Amino acid sequence: MASFETTSTPSFAGRIRDTFTVFAAQVADWNEKRLTRKALEQLTDRELEDIGMSRADIPRYR
């Protein structure tokens, strides 16, 4: 009985789509972190302390 290989390398269009998908996910992740930093920067020192953070912790959300 003969067997056939059913896996193949992705087409050029498939690789472009995959690259775009990864890029879009990275942009979405960057934007979410940016919005989080922006929201944290608007909190008072007391509010940051309430959630166990300080101003020095905000840049860690990169």
C-alpha positions, 0 to 999 in steps of 0.5 A: 500500500502506498502512502502520501505525504499530506503536509506541505510548506505554506504558500507565499500568501500563507506566509504573508498572512501569518506574518501579518497575523503576528504583526497585528497581535504584537501591535494589539499587545503593545497598545494594551500595555500602553493603555495600561501604563496610561491608566496607571499614570493617572492614579494617585500614589495612594491608589497605586499603594492600594493595589501594591504598586508604586510609580517606579513599577509603571514602566515595567508594563512594556 
